[in-house]
Amino acid sequence: MAKYYGYCYDENGKFTEMIPIEEKPIYEKRTFEREEHKGVVIEEKLCELHQTDEEGKYECPNCVMRSVEFVKVKVPYEEDVIVGYEPDLPPNCTLEVCPWLAYEPVFKEGKWVKTVEPKPEEPQPQEPSELEKLKKQLELMQQAMDEMIINNPGQEEFKALSEQQTLMQKALDELIITSIQ
């Protein structure tokens, strides 16, 4: 048995829900035959001699005595037989697949009709993540330190820049670790 889904709609034809549909059997009348035993009555027939004198008629080979014989006969009969299955659709439901709901489909005259054409959305540029921002900031700090080294800073300035870079590197490492977990 196949699995069907029904697409339901309200009195205005607007889609309401999708439901699983059960199947119901399709019946057809078929004729079959069965054997039955039928009793056939054989009437008494006496020969000329025993028609007037019935004595000895049972022993006479020419006399036929009344009897009942049973014979097999074929008798036709009809029976409902399952020949297939079909979906058992409730009212206001169809097997036709409903289009995407952005089209605001309506069921009319046996099919879904799209009433609205959705506007395509422009893709928005993604903002850089915190990790990318920190990487960029660390890169700028490294460039600033390189420039300061080239300009020959004092020992205290160099130490302060080095501490800032170490702090930035730790923050970046922590952010990477937490994003992995």
Backbone hydrogen bonds, N-H to C=O, Kabsch-Sander energy under -0.5 kcal/mol:
donor,donor_aa,acceptor,acceptor_aa,energy
4,Y,2,A,-0.6
4,Y,21,I,-0.8
6,G,19,I,-3.4
7,Y,94,T,-3.2
8,C,6,G,-0.7
8,C,17,E,-3.1
9,Y,92,N,-2.0
10,D,14,K,-2.2
13,G,10,D,-1.9
15,F,105,P,-0.9
16,T,8,C,-2.6
17,E,8,C,-0.7
19,I,6,G,-2.5
21,I,4,Y,-2.5
24,K,86,E,-3.2
26,I,84,G,-3.0
27,Y,25,P,-0.5
28,E,81,V,-1.9
30,R,79,E,-2.5
32,F,77,Y,-3.2
34,R,75,V,-2.1
36,E,73,V,-2.7
38,K,36,E,-0.5
38,K,71,V,-2.9
40,V,38,K,-0.5
40,V,69,E,-4.2
41,V,39,G,-0.5
42,I,40,V,-0.5
42,I,67,S,-3.7
43,E,41,V,-0.6
45,K,64,V,-2.9
51,Q,47,C,-1.0
52,T,48,E,-0.7
52,T,49,L,-0.6
53,D,49,L,-1.3
54,E,52,T,-0.5
57,K,54,E,-1.5
59,E,56,G,-0.7
60,C,56,G,-0.9
63,C,60,C,-0.6
64,V,45,K,-3.5
65,M,63,C,-0.5
67,S,42,I,-2.1
69,E,40,V,-3.0
71,V,38,K,-2.5
71,V,69,E,-0.5
73,V,36,E,-3.0
75,V,34,R,-3.1
75,V,73,V,-0.5
77,Y,32,F,-2.7
79,E,30,R,-2.3
81,V,28,E,-2.7
83,V,26,I,-2.9
83,V,81,V,-0.5
84,G,26,I,-0.9
86,E,24,K,-2.4
88,D,22,E,-2.9
89,L,87,P,-1.1
93,C,90,P,-0.5
94,T,7,Y,-1.5
103,Y,100,W,-1.9
104,E,101,L,-1.6
106,V,113,V,-2.4
107,F,13,G,-2.9
108,K,106,V,-0.8
108,K,111,K,-2.6
111,K,108,K,-1.6
113,V,106,V,-3.0
115,T,103,Y,-1.7
116,V,103,Y,-2.1
133,K,129,S,-2.4
134,L,130,E,-2.6
135,K,131,L,-2.3
136,K,132,E,-2.3
137,Q,133,K,-2.4
138,L,134,L,-2.7
139,E,135,K,-2.3
140,L,136,K,-2.3
141,M,137,Q,-2.4
142,Q,138,L,-2.4
143,Q,139,E,-2.2
144,A,140,L,-2.4
145,M,141,M,-2.7
146,D,142,Q,-2.6
147,E,143,Q,-2.3
148,M,144,A,-2.3
149,I,145,M,-2.7
150,I,146,D,-2.2
151,N,147,E,-2.2
152,N,149,I,-1.3
158,F,154,G,-2.3
159,K,155,Q,-2.1
160,A,156,E,-2.3
161,L,157,E,-2.4
162,S,158,F,-2.3
163,E,159,K,-2.2
164,Q,160,A,-2.2
165,Q,161,L,-2.3
166,T,162,S,-2.2
167,L,163,E,-2.6
168,M,164,Q,-2.4
169,Q,165,Q,-2.4
170,K,166,T,-2.3
171,A,167,L,-2.3
172,L,168,M,-2.3
173,D,169,Q,-2.5
174,E,170,K,-2.7
175,L,171,A,-2.2
176,I,172,L,-2.2
177,I,173,D,-2.4
178,T,174,E,-2.6
179,S,175,L,-1.9
180,I,176,I,-1.5
181,Q,177,I,-1.7
